[in-house]
């Protein structure tokens, strides 16, 4: 597994591989939708999908302009 790596597929999609400090003995799956207009003037919505197992996590991040 890659440690703390980010792979840019294009300007809107990236993959993340991280070595976690905590161990997740049961696979954990999370999804988050975030509207950036609430925090800044950027009109971007991001979607994050994460899978964590043992001490590794893998995520895909998709950003959409509107």
Secondary structure, 3 states (H helix, E strand, C coil): CCCCEEEECCCCEEEEEEEEEEEEEEEEEEEEEEEHHHCCCCCEEEEEEEEEEEEEEEEEEEEEEC
